[in-house]
Amino acid sequence: MEQLSARINSLDPSATIAMNQKGRELKEKGVDVINLSVGEPDFITPEHIREAAKKAIDGNWHHYAPVEGYPDLRKAIVEKFKRENNLDYKPSNVMVSVGAKHSLANVMICLIDKGQEVIVPAPYWVSYAEQVKIAEGVNVIVDTAVEDEFKMSAQQLEEAITPKTKALLLCSPSNPTGSVYTREELAELAAVIAKHPQVYVIADEIYEHINFVGGHESIAQFDEIKDRCVIINGVSKAYAMTGWRIGYMAGPDWLVKACGKLQGQMT
Ligand SMILES: Cc1ncc(COP(=O)(O)O)c(C=O)c1O
């Protein structure tokens, strides 16, 4: 008889991974199928990255790394935030994990308490709501409309916030809609967040470089809320490195420290 926990029974399997598996099976049977399930770039990992990995293997980089990531890597991520996003972080604000999905899971578990609400604008990437469930939080789904380019307005955000709200999950550029929030739109959302000091922003920026609209803007650029923003990013999409499993978070150092404690017991 199965004796699974209520926690795992409450969880839906990843719909995108199931669709991907189905696509693979059909392909193996010779069916001409176009697989639009998982976010898999249509190019391969650039050569300089592949060469660096080969060098790392021959250079004997085979042992346990520091839990939060090698200091050089954390420093390189800090430099990336300055160069590409004009954001100032210290290495203690940054942690590397096994993909952005893992970074996100760490943050959910370390930030969300049982019964606390997480605002998720819809349509959304399927894992958000399931990860909120793992953290025993409550999903507050806010529908957005095609006429609004599937973006949540400041008014919608204001209306969704309650005394139990702990976080807003913001994905820009968005999977699945492709919409990209402008600086002005983010400023309006930030002004609402600023009024509610218990609310954090988990900004999933993994599609930063897959952007068909214009420049990527981060909600962490607004000083009044920066210390309540957690950025999730990684190399999967921009550099076609989905199988390498490298993601990272940037946020307040107390949260990075907690995520390090969790990761140290998990990986
Ligand atoms: C919106 C979104 N966030 C995060 C991820 C996870 O990326 P990673 O491969 O770094 O775990 C994906 C992957 O499909 C995604 O679509």
The ligand as an SDF file (V2000), in Angstrom:
LIG
                    3D

 16 16  0  0  0  0  0  0  0  0999 V2000
    9.8190   30.8100  -16.4670 C   0  0  0  0  0  0  0  0  0  0  0  0
   10.8680   29.8130  -16.1760 C   0  0  0  0  0  0  0  0  0  0  0  0
   11.5970   29.9390  -15.0490 N   0  0  0  0  0  0  0  0  0  0  0  0
   12.5570   29.0500  -14.7310 C   0  0  0  0  0  0  0  0  0  0  0  0
   12.8380   27.9830  -15.5640 C   0  0  0  0  0  0  0  0  0  0  0  0
   13.8840   26.9990  -15.1140 C   0  0  0  0  0  0  0  0  0  0  0  0
   15.1170   27.1460  -15.7270 O   0  0  0  0  0  0  0  0  0  0  0  0
   16.3430   26.2260  -15.3140 P   0  0  0  0  0  0  0  0  0  0  0  0
   16.6380   25.3550  -16.4950 O   0  0  0  0  0  0  0  0  0  0  0  0
   17.4830   27.1600  -15.0410 O   0  0  0  0  0  0  0  0  0  0  0  0
   15.9780   25.4430  -14.0990 O   0  0  0  0  0  0  0  0  0  0  0  0
   12.1200   27.8070  -16.7430 C   0  0  0  0  0  0  0  0  0  0  0  0
   12.3940   26.6500  -17.6190 C   0  0  0  0  0  0  0  0  0  0  0  0
   11.6290   26.2780  -18.4610 O   0  0  0  0  0  0  0  0  0  0  0  0
   11.1140   28.7440  -17.0640 C   0  0  0  0  0  0  0  0  0  0  0  0
   10.3920   28.6220  -18.1720 O   0  0  0  0  0  0  0  0  0  0  0  0
  1  2  1  0
  2  3  1  0
  2 15  2  0
  3  4  2  0
  4  5  1  0
  5  6  1  0
  5 12  2  0
  6  7  1  0
  7  8  1  0
  8  9  2  0
  8 10  1  0
  8 11  1  0
 12 13  1  0
 12 15  1  0
 13 14  2  0
 15 16  1  0
M  END
$$$$
